[in-house]
Amino acid sequence: MKQFIFSLLIAAVVFTSAGAQNANQEARKLSIALYAISNLYVDPVNDSKLVEDAIVGMLNKLDPHSNYMDPEETKEMNEPLQGNFDGVGIQFNMLTDTLYVIQVIPGGPSEKVGLMAGDRIIMVDDTLIAGVKMKTTDIMKRLRGPKGTDVRVKVLRDKNPELIEFKITRGKIPVYSLDAAYMADKNTGYIKLNRFAASSADEFRDALAKLKKQGMKNLILDLQGNGGGYLNIAIELADEFLGNNKLIVYTEGNKQAREEAKASARGGFEEGRLVVLVDEASASASEIVSGAIQDWDRGVIVGRRTFGKGLVQKPIPLPDGSMIRLTVARYYTPTGRCIQKPYENGKLEQYHHDLIDRYNRGELMSADSIHFPDSMKYNTLLNKRIVYGGGGIMPDLFIPVDTTRYTDYHRKLVASGLVNRVAMNYLDQNRSELNKRYHKFQQYKQDFDITEEIMQELLNMAKEENIEFNEEQYNRSKPLIMLQIKALIARDLYDMSQYFQIINDDNNSYQEALRIINDPDVYNKTLTK
C-alpha cells in the first residue's frame, strides 16, 4: 500500500507538470521526504494521513477552490448533484431532538408502506434516535442504504401513545433541484432553482412546459442563493433562452486551450420578457447563466452583485474514493468578462470573508458603495450597455438588503429553530382540521392567519431557551416572523412551491421583478440604457 501511495504521488506530480524537465526530480523529493518520515521519524505516523496533508498543503497554496476531499466528503458532495441516492424517501426536520417527517416523496418507499407527514421517527432498527442528541448525519446513515435492503422504523403518530412499526425497503430516491414553479400572475411564471444538478435542465424544461400550458408569456428565474453545480447543466439552461449559435461561455487556462460553448436552435424560452433574480450567494453556474443573459441583453438581472466564482475545477478521482478538485481554467462571459473576484494565493481566510467585508462596506445596502475600475468595463453585445467584470455579475437593477425587519431577536429565534418548531407544533396538533378546511392552497393563503396564541407560544419557547426578550425588536420583526410561520406550515401542508408563494410576498427582488416584467416600457428601457 505504501509503495502504491508513493507511485500515485509521483504520477500526479508528473501529470500536472507535463513537459517540465524537473518533474521527476520534484517527484523524487516528495517521495524521499515521505519515505524518510514514514521510516525514520521518532513516533509512529499514519502514511495515508501524511499523503492527505501533503496534498491539502499543496492545494492551499494555489487558489480558493482547488481542494481535496476524502471518500466520505466526495460521496456527500456528489449525491445532491447526481440527482438521486438510495434511501427511504422522506424529507424531515430535527426538532427538539426528534425526527419529524415533513413530507414523504410520492411513489417512494416510505409512501408505499404508509408513512405520513407529521410522523415522528423514534427508532431505526433497534436503535433509539429520539431524545439522545444523535447527529443528523448519523441518523441519515441509518436510514440510507443500498437499494433493495430493508430498514425497520418505529414512529409516533398524532397522540397515539403506541409506536407504529414499518418495514421499508430502500429504493432509488430522486433529489430535486427545482424548489418551486408557479404562475405569479396570469402572464408571468416563476421558477426557482437551488443548484445545477444532473437533472436540473430536465426539471426546468418540464416546469417550463407546464407553465406555458397555464398561459405563461413572461418568466422570473430565481437563482438567489444558488451556489452552482455542473458547468454543462448551466450551459444547457442558458441555451433555453439564447438563439442559435450565440456564445454562452468560454473557458481558458494556462494548460487548457480556449473552449467555447454555444447555444443550439432548441431553446424553449427565446421570446418573452425574462427577469433573473440573483444575490451575493449566487455563484459559479448561476453566474454563467445570468452573465450570458446579461451580455446578450436577453433579460433583466435584478438583485445584488453575485459571489464571483469564475474558476473551473476538474475532478481527479483517486483509487480510495477520495478526490482532488483542481482549478484548470477560468470561465468568461460572452463579452470576455472574467467573473472571478480577486484573490491572493494562500490567503483563503481573507477570500472567504469577502461577503462579510461587503456587508461592512455597505455594499449590500447601497449600489453606490460598489466601485469598478474602468479597465473592467465592457459593453453588452446587442445594446452596447456598460457592464463590469472582475468580481461577480452586477445586476441591472440593484435591490438592497432589507434591514428594517431583520433584528438580532429574530435571528436568535430562527437560529435556535424555534420559528420552525412552532410551525411544526401547530401543524402537528391541527393537521386534520387544516386539511379539511383548506383543500386548496389559494384558500389557505387568502384566509389563514397566524394567531396571537401561536406567537405567544413562540415567546414562551424563547423564554425557555433563555433568549432575552426585546419588545422593540420583536414588534419590528413580528410581521416577518408571522409570514415565515405561515409559509412553513404551507410547505408541510402542501409543498415547497407553496412555501415560496407565501414567502416571496416579503422578497423585494421578487416584487421588483413583477413590477418590471409587467411594464414593457420599463423592461425595454432597462435593457437599452
Backbone hydrogen bonds, N-H to C=O, Kabsch-Sander energy under -0.5 kcal/mol:
donor,donor_aa,acceptor,acceptor_aa,energy
5,I,1,M,-2.3
6,F,2,K,-2.1
7,S,3,Q,-2.5
8,L,4,F,-2.5
9,L,5,I,-2.5
10,I,6,F,-2.4
11,A,7,S,-2.7
12,A,8,L,-2.3
13,V,9,L,-2.0
14,V,10,I,-2.6
15,F,11,A,-2.7
16,T,12,A,-2.4
17,S,13,V,-0.8
17,S,14,V,-0.5
18,A,15,F,-1.0
20,A,17,S,-2.4
23,A,20,A,-1.4
26,E,22,N,-2.4
27,A,23,A,-2.5
28,R,24,N,-2.3
29,K,25,Q,-1.9
30,L,26,E,-2.0
31,S,27,A,-2.4
32,I,28,R,-2.8
33,A,29,K,-2.5
34,L,30,L,-2.5
35,Y,31,S,-2.6
36,A,32,I,-3.0
37,I,33,A,-2.3
38,S,34,L,-2.6
39,N,35,Y,-2.1
40,L,36,A,-2.6
41,Y,36,A,-0.6
41,Y,37,I,-1.3
47,D,45,V,-0.7
50,L,46,N,-2.3
51,V,47,D,-2.3
52,E,48,S,-2.5
53,D,49,K,-2.7
54,A,50,L,-2.3
55,I,51,V,-2.4
56,V,52,E,-2.8
57,G,53,D,-2.5
58,M,54,A,-2.1
59,L,55,I,-2.5
60,N,56,V,-2.3
61,K,57,G,-0.6
61,K,58,M,-1.1
62,L,59,L,-1.8
63,D,59,L,-0.8
66,S,63,D,-0.6
67,N,65,H,-0.5
67,N,325,R,-1.9
69,M,323,M,-2.8
74,T,70,D,-2.6
75,K,71,P,-2.1
76,E,72,E,-2.4
77,M,73,E,-2.2
78,N,74,T,-2.1
79,E,75,K,-1.9
81,L,77,M,-0.5
81,L,78,N,-0.6
82,Q,78,N,-2.6
83,G,79,E,-1.0
84,N,79,E,-0.5
85,F,173,I,-1.9
87,G,85,F,-0.5
87,G,171,G,-2.6
91,Q,103,Q,-3.1
93,N,100,Y,-2.0
95,L,93,N,-0.7
95,L,98,T,-2.6
98,T,95,L,-1.4
99,L,121,I,-0.8
100,Y,93,N,-3.0
100,Y,98,T,-0.7
101,V,99,L,-0.5
101,V,119,D,-3.0
102,I,91,Q,-2.6
102,I,100,Y,-0.7
103,Q,91,Q,-1.7
105,I,89,G,-2.0
108,G,105,I,-2.6
110,S,88,V,-1.9
112,K,108,G,-1.8
113,V,109,P,-1.1
114,G,110,S,-0.8
114,G,111,E,-0.8
115,L,110,S,-2.3
118,G,101,V,-3.3
119,D,116,M,-1.9
120,R,156,L,-2.2
121,I,99,L,-1.8
121,I,119,D,-0.6
122,I,120,R,-0.6
122,I,154,K,-3.0
123,M,154,K,-1.6
124,V,127,T,-2.5
125,D,152,R,-4.6
127,T,124,V,-2.3
128,L,126,D,-0.5
129,I,122,I,-2.7
130,A,122,I,-1.3
131,G,97,D,-2.6
139,I,135,K,-1.9
140,M,136,T,-2.5
141,K,137,T,-1.8
142,R,138,D,-1.3
143,L,139,I,-1.8
144,R,140,M,-2.8
145,G,86,D,-0.9
148,G,170,R,-2.6
149,T,146,P,-1.9
151,V,168,I,-2.3
153,V,166,F,-2.5
154,K,123,M,-2.0
155,V,164,I,-2.9
156,L,120,R,-2.7
157,R,155,V,-0.5
160,N,157,R,-2.1
164,I,155,V,-2.8
166,F,153,V,-2.9
168,I,151,V,-3.0
168,I,166,F,-0.6
170,R,149,T,-3.0
170,R,168,I,-0.7
171,G,87,G,-2.5
173,I,85,F,-3.9
173,I,171,G,-0.5
175,V,83,G,-2.8
176,Y,174,P,-0.6
179,D,177,S,-0.7
179,D,192,K,-1.9
180,A,192,K,-1.1
182,Y,190,Y,-2.0
184,A,182,Y,-0.7
184,A,188,T,-2.3
185,D,188,T,-1.4
189,G,187,N,-0.5
189,G,218,N,-2.9
190,Y,182,Y,-2.4
191,I,220,I,-2.4
192,K,180,A,-2.6
193,L,222,D,-1.8
194,N,177,S,-3.1
195,R,177,S,-0.6
196,F,228,G,-2.3
197,A,195,R,-0.8
198,A,81,L,-3.6
200,S,197,A,-1.4
203,E,199,S,-2.6
204,F,200,S,-2.8
205,R,201,A,-2.4
206,D,202,D,-2.4
207,A,203,E,-2.3
208,L,204,F,-2.8
209,A,205,R,-2.2
210,K,206,D,-2.0
211,L,207,A,-2.5
212,K,208,L,-2.3
213,K,209,A,-1.7
214,Q,210,K,-0.9
215,G,212,K,-1.7
216,M,211,L,-2.1
217,K,187,N,-3.2
218,N,187,N,-2.5
219,L,273,R,-2.4
220,I,189,G,-2.6
221,L,219,L,-0.6
221,L,275,V,-2.8
222,D,191,I,-3.2
222,D,220,I,-0.6
223,L,221,L,-0.7
223,L,277,L,-2.4
226,N,223,L,-1.8
227,G,194,N,-0.6
227,G,225,G,-0.8
230,Y,196,F,-2.7
234,A,230,Y,-1.6
235,I,231,L,-2.0
236,E,232,N,-2.0
237,L,233,I,-2.5
238,A,234,A,-2.5
239,D,235,I,-1.9
240,E,236,E,-0.7
240,E,237,L,-1.2
241,F,238,A,-1.7
242,L,238,A,-1.2
245,N,263,A,-3.0
246,K,243,G,-1.7
248,I,261,A,-3.3
249,V,261,A,-1.3
250,Y,332,Y,-2.0
251,T,259,E,-2.3
252,E,330,R,-2.1
253,G,256,Q,-2.7
256,Q,253,G,-0.5
259,E,251,T,-2.3
261,A,249,V,-2.4
263,A,246,K,-3.0
269,F,240,E,-3.0
275,V,219,L,-2.2
276,V,300,V,-2.5
277,L,221,L,-2.7
278,V,302,V,-2.3
282,S,279,D,-1.9
283,A,226,N,-2.5
283,A,281,A,-0.5
286,S,283,A,-2.3
287,E,284,S,-0.8
288,I,284,S,-1.7
289,V,285,A,-2.1
290,S,286,S,-2.4
291,G,287,E,-2.1
292,A,288,I,-2.2
293,I,289,V,-2.3
294,Q,290,S,-2.2
295,D,291,G,-2.7
296,W,292,A,-1.8
297,D,294,Q,-1.6
298,R,293,I,-2.5
299,G,293,I,-0.8
300,V,274,L,-2.3
302,V,276,V,-2.9
302,V,300,V,-0.5
303,G,397,L,-2.4
304,R,278,V,-1.3
306,T,393,I,-1.7
307,F,282,S,-2.6
310,G,308,G,-0.7
312,V,329,A,-3.3
313,Q,311,L,-0.5
314,K,326,L,-3.3
316,I,324,I,-3.4
318,L,322,S,-2.7
321,G,318,L,-2.2
323,M,69,M,-2.5
324,I,316,I,-2.1
325,R,67,N,-3.1
326,L,314,K,-2.3
326,L,324,I,-0.7
328,V,312,V,-2.7
329,A,312,V,-1.1
330,R,252,E,-2.7
331,Y,310,G,-2.1
332,Y,250,Y,-3.0
333,T,337,R,-2.3
336,G,333,T,-2.4
339,I,331,Y,-0.8
339,I,337,R,-0.6
341,K,308,G,-2.5
347,K,344,E,-2.2
348,L,346,G,-0.9
351,Y,347,K,-1.5
352,H,348,L,-2.5
353,H,349,E,-0.9
354,D,351,Y,-1.4
357,D,353,H,-2.4
358,R,354,D,-2.4
359,Y,355,L,-1.9
360,N,356,I,-2.5
361,R,357,D,-2.1
362,G,358,R,-0.6
362,G,359,Y,-1.2
363,E,358,R,-2.2
364,L,358,R,-0.6
365,M,362,G,-1.1
366,S,362,G,-1.6
369,S,366,S,-1.4
370,I,367,A,-1.8
371,H,369,S,-0.5
376,M,373,P,-2.0
377,K,374,D,-1.9
378,Y,387,V,-3.1
380,T,385,R,-2.6
381,L,295,D,-3.0
382,L,295,D,-0.5
384,K,380,T,-0.6
387,V,378,Y,-2.5
389,G,376,M,-2.0
390,G,338,C,-2.8
392,G,339,I,-2.7
394,M,392,G,-0.6
396,D,301,I,-1.5
397,L,301,I,-1.9
399,I,303,G,-2.4
401,V,364,L,-2.9
403,T,401,V,-0.9
407,T,405,R,-0.8
411,R,407,T,-2.4
412,K,408,D,-2.2
413,L,409,Y,-1.9
414,V,410,H,-2.3
415,A,411,R,-2.9
416,S,412,K,-1.8
417,G,414,V,-1.6
418,L,413,L,-1.6
419,V,413,L,-0.9
421,R,417,G,-2.3
422,V,418,L,-2.6
423,A,419,V,-1.4
424,M,420,N,-2.2
425,N,421,R,-2.8
426,Y,422,V,-2.0
427,L,423,A,-2.2
428,D,424,M,-2.7
429,Q,425,N,-1.8
430,N,426,Y,-1.6
431,R,427,L,-1.3
434,L,430,N,-2.6
435,N,431,R,-2.6
436,K,432,S,-1.8
437,R,433,E,-2.4
438,Y,434,L,-2.8
439,H,437,R,-0.6
443,Q,440,K,-0.5
444,Y,440,K,-1.4
445,K,441,F,-3.0
446,Q,442,Q,-2.0
447,D,443,Q,-2.5
448,F,444,Y,-2.4
451,T,449,D,-0.6
455,M,451,T,-1.7
456,Q,452,E,-2.4
457,E,453,E,-2.0
458,L,454,I,-1.8
459,L,455,M,-2.1
460,N,456,Q,-2.4
461,M,457,E,-2.3
462,A,458,L,-2.3
463,K,459,L,-2.1
464,E,460,N,-2.1
465,E,461,M,-1.7
466,N,463,K,-1.6
467,I,462,A,-2.8
468,E,466,N,-0.8
474,Y,470,N,-2.8
475,N,471,E,-2.6
476,R,472,E,-1.6
477,S,473,Q,-2.2
478,K,474,Y,-1.5
481,I,477,S,-2.6
482,M,478,K,-2.6
483,L,479,P,-1.9
484,Q,480,L,-2.5
485,I,481,I,-2.4
486,K,482,M,-2.2
487,A,483,L,-2.4
488,L,484,Q,-2.4
489,I,485,I,-2.3
490,A,486,K,-2.1
491,R,487,A,-2.3
492,D,488,L,-1.8
493,L,489,I,-2.1
494,Y,490,A,-2.8
495,D,490,A,-0.5
498,Q,495,D,-0.5
499,Y,495,D,-1.2
500,F,496,M,-1.7
501,Q,497,S,-1.5
502,I,498,Q,-1.1
502,I,499,Y,-0.6
503,I,499,Y,-2.8
504,N,500,F,-2.1
505,D,502,I,-1.7
506,D,503,I,-1.8
507,N,504,N,-1.5
508,N,506,D,-0.8
511,Q,507,N,-2.3
512,E,508,N,-2.3
513,A,509,S,-2.2
514,L,510,Y,-2.2
515,R,511,Q,-1.8
516,I,512,E,-2.5
517,I,513,A,-2.7
518,N,514,L,-1.3
519,D,516,I,-1.7
523,Y,516,I,-0.5
523,Y,519,D,-2.7
524,N,520,P,-2.7
525,K,521,D,-2.4
526,T,522,V,-2.2
527,L,523,Y,-1.3
528,T,525,K,-1.1
529,K,525,K,-1.5
